[in-house]
Amino acid sequence: MEFNKIIKWIEYGKKIPATKKFDYEEKFSKKDMLRRWDPFEDTLSAAIMSGLEIIPINNSTNILYIGKINKERQLNYLDLVENKQKNFIFDEECKNMSSEIENFQYIDNLEEIKGKLFSVIYMNGNIVSIKNIINILDEFLDEFGYLIIVLSRSSEKEFNDSFKKLSESLHVIQEINIENYFRNKSLIIFSNKKIISEFN
């Protein structure tokens, strides 16, 4: 899988992440080619600013996003998949929501997508327990898929317990401390161990 390249541009003398607009046309100026990706509003962008080396997303990736995400951030993720895949948002705190963007669809419960597999599951919200996380992965993560998850470090014991439990069934790609943007948070990318076994 060829991963998305990380793009940064200069703003007020600092490099910040950006995504190449999926609806960019050559008639536009190069300045209009990129969409700002605010690291104070998005945890994956914050991870880029904090040393993330790869984004396991490309134009063949379909995403199940669990947590809150606004319209501008949805556009950033559609840029990453070049608007070629249907993606779903599950936010337990927001029911009967609809997205203004065609290829992002809100669901009220996970039963609505039963039987569907995702190449990336992004967990950016409060999941009640590690058991719930494992159950979601077992049901919805493709055998060659990736988990991107944001975990709280408010309790080091809880963080370490969750990390250890996830590591039993997944391979750790990278852990990034994003405290400069999101207090007491780390973002971790895991791959399904079946991906690793393909290369052994």
DRENZA-41483 format. One record per residue (C-alpha): x, y, z. Coordinates in nm, 3 decimals, m for minus. Example, Ala and Ser with C-alpha at 12.3 -4.5 7.8 and 13.67 -1.06 7.14 Angstrom:
<sites>
{site {1.230 m0.450 0.780}};
{site {1.367 m0.106 0.714}};
</sites>
This chain:
<sites>
{site {0.000 0.000 0.000}};
{site {0.138 0.338 m0.097}};
{site {0.064 0.579 0.185}};
{site {m0.037 0.941 0.158}};
{site {0.254 1.182 0.159}};
{site {0.255 1.436 0.440}};
{site {0.223 1.791 0.305}};
{site {0.322 2.104 0.495}};
{site {0.304 2.467 0.393}};
{site {0.437 2.789 0.541}};
{site {0.195 3.009 0.734}};
{site {0.314 3.303 0.943}};
{site {0.666 3.165 0.930}};
{site {0.566 2.817 1.052}};
{site {0.512 2.492 0.867}};
{site {0.163 2.351 0.917}};
{site {m0.010 2.045 0.765}};
{site {m0.227 2.073 0.458}};
{site {m0.417 1.837 0.229}};
{site {m0.431 1.861 m0.150}};
{site {m0.788 1.951 m0.241}};
{site {m0.966 1.665 m0.416}};
{site {m1.158 1.919 m0.627}};
{site {m0.847 2.113 m0.728}};
{site {m0.829 2.209 m1.094}};
{site {m0.520 2.315 m1.283}};
{site {m0.679 2.651 m1.360}};
{site {m0.655 2.735 m0.988}};
{site {m0.341 2.892 m0.845}};
{site {m0.101 2.667 m0.653}};
{site {m0.197 2.859 m0.340}};
{site {m0.554 2.733 m0.380}};
{site {m0.441 2.373 m0.429}};
{site {m0.397 2.306 m0.057}};
{site {m0.651 2.296 0.226}};
{site {m0.531 2.408 0.569}};
{site {m0.536 2.126 0.826}};
{site {m0.546 2.285 1.170}};
{site {m0.347 2.081 1.428}};
{site {m0.541 2.244 1.713}};
{site {m0.868 2.109 1.574}};
{site {m0.769 1.768 1.439}};
{site {m0.571 1.498 1.620}};
{site {m0.418 1.346 1.305}};
{site {m0.293 1.688 1.198}};
{site {m0.157 1.738 1.552}};
{site {0.024 1.406 1.518}};
{site {0.187 1.527 1.195}};
{site {0.318 1.831 1.379}};
{site {0.441 1.604 1.658}};
{site {0.642 1.363 1.442}};
{site {0.400 1.130 1.261}};
{site {0.590 0.957 0.980}};
{site {0.314 0.792 0.776}};
{site {m0.059 0.826 0.714}};
{site {m0.201 0.482 0.623}};
{site {m0.467 0.635 0.400}};
{site {m0.488 0.660 0.022}};
{site {m0.754 0.676 m0.250}};
{site {m0.856 0.314 m0.190}};
{site {m0.913 0.363 0.184}};
{site {m1.260 0.362 0.338}};
{site {m1.281 0.510 0.687}};
{site {m1.505 0.448 0.985}};
{site {m1.460 0.761 1.198}};
{site {m1.577 0.732 1.559}};
{site {m1.602 1.067 1.737}};
{site {m1.669 1.432 1.659}};
{site {m1.563 1.582 1.328}};
{site {m1.668 1.911 1.170}};
{site {m1.727 1.991 0.803}};
{site {m1.380 2.133 0.735}};
{site {m1.210 1.828 0.887}};
{site {m1.434 1.598 0.681}};
{site {m1.302 1.774 0.372}};
{site {m0.943 1.713 0.484}};
{site {m1.012 1.340 0.510}};
{site {m1.187 1.335 0.173}};
{site {m0.877 1.501 0.033}};
{site {m0.670 1.210 0.165}};
{site {m0.893 0.956 m0.013}};
{site {m0.933 1.187 m0.315}};
{site {m1.311 1.174 m0.257}};
{site {m1.318 0.824 m0.408}};
{site {m1.452 0.629 m0.107}};
{site {m1.768 0.634 0.103}};
{site {m1.685 0.701 0.468}};
{site {m1.895 0.682 0.782}};
{site {m1.911 0.882 1.107}};
{site {m2.039 0.739 1.433}};
{site {m2.075 0.990 1.718}};
{site {m2.272 0.856 2.014}};
{site {m2.347 1.210 2.135}};
{site {m2.503 1.320 1.803}};
{site {m2.805 1.133 1.676}};
{site {m3.006 1.196 1.358}};
{site {m2.720 1.397 1.212}};
{site {m2.662 1.441 0.841}};
{site {m2.346 1.552 0.666}};
{site {m2.349 1.822 0.401}};
{site {m2.074 1.627 0.226}};
{site {m2.176 1.343 m0.003}};
{site {m1.905 1.088 0.080}};
{site {m1.930 1.123 0.458}};
{site {m2.238 0.969 0.614}};
{site {m2.347 0.982 0.978}};
{site {m2.485 0.666 1.135}};
{site {m2.685 0.649 1.459}};
{site {m2.560 0.303 1.554}};
{site {m2.309 0.050 1.428}};
{site {m2.584 m0.196 1.335}};
{site {m2.647 0.021 1.027}};
{site {m2.312 m0.088 0.878}};
{site {m2.315 m0.449 0.998}};
{site {m2.119 m0.670 0.759}};
{site {m1.912 m0.382 0.620}};
{site {m1.534 m0.384 0.661}};
{site {m1.307 m0.079 0.678}};
{site {m0.944 m0.036 0.585}};
{site {m0.907 0.234 0.855}};
{site {m1.099 0.274 1.179}};
{site {m1.028 0.609 1.341}};
{site {m1.130 0.626 1.708}};
{site {m1.125 0.987 1.820}};
{site {m1.394 0.976 2.086}};
{site {m1.470 0.832 2.424}};
{site {m1.519 0.456 2.387}};
{site {m1.658 0.314 2.710}};
{site {m1.415 0.026 2.750}};
{site {m1.125 m0.151 2.586}};
{site {m1.360 m0.448 2.543}};
{site {m1.589 m0.232 2.327}};
{site {m1.291 m0.122 2.119}};
{site {m1.183 m0.482 2.058}};
{site {m1.540 m0.581 1.965}};
{site {m1.561 m0.298 1.709}};
{site {m1.227 m0.399 1.558}};
{site {m1.326 m0.765 1.539}};
{site {m1.646 m0.679 1.356}};
{site {m1.545 m0.391 1.128}};
{site {m1.167 m0.382 1.070}};
{site {m1.047 m0.537 0.745}};
{site {m0.788 m0.813 0.785}};
{site {m0.532 m0.581 0.622}};
{site {m0.663 m0.273 0.799}};
{site {m0.531 m0.006 1.034}};
{site {m0.651 0.139 1.361}};
{site {m0.583 0.505 1.439}};
{site {m0.678 0.575 1.798}};
{site {m0.646 0.866 2.038}};
{site {m0.596 0.761 2.400}};
{site {m0.594 0.972 2.714}};
{site {m0.283 0.975 2.930}};
{site {m0.462 1.129 3.230}};
{site {m0.418 0.793 3.400}};
{site {m0.092 0.626 3.298}};
{site {m0.218 0.292 3.431}};
{site {m0.532 0.302 3.215}};
{site {m0.328 0.414 2.915}};
{site {m0.073 0.134 2.961}};
{site {m0.345 m0.126 3.015}};
{site {m0.527 m0.019 2.697}};
{site {m0.204 m0.005 2.497}};
{site {m0.103 m0.352 2.614}};
{site {m0.443 m0.502 2.537}};
{site {m0.451 m0.357 2.185}};
{site {m0.094 m0.471 2.122}};
{site {m0.196 m0.832 2.184}};
{site {m0.396 m0.842 1.860}};
{site {m0.247 m0.551 1.663}};
{site {0.100 m0.441 1.558}};
{site {0.216 m0.096 1.676}};
{site {0.324 0.125 1.385}};
{site {0.385 0.449 1.574}};
{site {0.286 0.624 1.896}};
{site {0.284 1.003 1.896}};
{site {0.244 1.230 2.197}};
{site {0.016 1.518 2.089}};
{site {0.005 1.703 2.423}};
{site {0.118 2.028 2.262}};
{site {m0.220 2.039 2.088}};
{site {m0.450 1.810 2.288}};
{site {m0.389 1.788 2.662}};
{site {m0.293 1.444 2.798}};
{site {m0.347 1.274 2.461}};
{site {m0.147 1.036 2.245}};
{site {m0.231 0.913 1.896}};
{site {m0.133 0.558 1.807}};
{site {m0.141 0.381 1.472}};
{site {m0.180 0.004 1.477}};
{site {m0.195 m0.239 1.188}};
{site {m0.371 m0.572 1.183}};
{site {m0.107 m0.839 1.251}};
{site {m0.216 m1.016 0.933}};
{site {m0.046 m0.735 0.741}};
{site {0.283 m0.815 0.916}};
{site {0.245 m1.190 0.859}};
{site {0.219 m1.130 0.484}};
{site {0.579 m1.008 0.486}};
{site {0.723 m1.282 0.711}};
</sites>
